[in-house]
C-alpha cells in the first residue's frame, strides 16, 4: 500500500485557482500573482498558511513528472468518490444511498467552507460530477438539507453549509466513513 499523499483531500488545481488543463506558463504566472498576494510579508493580504499551500501546490504541479503522478492520484480519488456514492445508491432511492449522498454534500460544503471562507458556496450543478448523479436526482437531497437548516443558499443561489450542518456532519462523520469502507475494492 502506498504512503498517503500529503495532499489527500486537497485539489491542488483549486488551490492555485487554475484548470487541470493549464499549461506550465499559466501555472507559473498564476502562482507568482497569488504568491505576491499571500506572501507573509504582505501586510494587507498576507497569510503564511495560504502561502505554504500555494507553494506546495506550485512545486508539485510545475514539475511534469510529479504533476503526472498527482493527476493519476486525483483521477483515482474522483473515481473512488463516484464508486463510493454509487455503491451506496446502487438500488435507486435506498435510504442508505440517500443518507450517504446527504453526508457527501455536507462534507464537500464543509471542505469548501474551510478552504475558501470568503467564497464558501458551490452551485448545484457542481454536485453532479462529485456525486455522479444528475441534478434532478439531487433535488430531494438539497430539499432535505435546506429544510433541516444544514445548508442554505447564498450569493447567486450557491449552496453553503451552516453551523447546524457542521455539527451534524461532525456528529455523523465516523458512520459516514464506515459506510464508505464497506464495499470491497478490487
C-alpha positions, 0 to 999 in steps of 0.5 A: 500500500502506498504512503498517503499523499500529503495532499489527500483531500486537497485539489491542488488545481483549486488551490492555485485557482487554475484548470487541470488543463493549464499549461506550465506558463499559466501555472507559473504566472498564476502562482507568482500573482497569488504568491505576491498576494499571500506572501507573509510579508504582505501586510494587507493580504498576507497569510503564511498558511495560504502561502505554504499551500500555494507553494506546495501546490506550485512545486508539485504541479510545475514539475511534469513528472510529479504533476503526472503522478498527482493527476493519476492520484486525483483521477483515482480519488474522483473515481473512488468518490463516484464508486463510493456514492454509487455503491451506496445508491446502487438500488435507486432511492435506498435510504442508505444511498440517500443518507450517504449522498446527504453526508457527501454534500455536507462534507464537500460544503464543509471542505469548501467552507474551510478552504475558501471562507470568503467564497464558501458556496458551490452551485448545484450543478457542481454536485453532479460530477462529485456525486455522479448523479444528475441534478434532478436526482439531487433535488430531494437531497438539497430539499432535505438539507435546506429544510433541516437548516444544514445548508442554505443558499447564498450569493447567486443561489450557491449552496453553503453549509451552516453551523447546524450542518457542521455539527451534524456532519461532525456528529455523523462523520465516523458512520459516514466513513464506515459506510464508505469502507464497506464495499470491497475494492478490487 
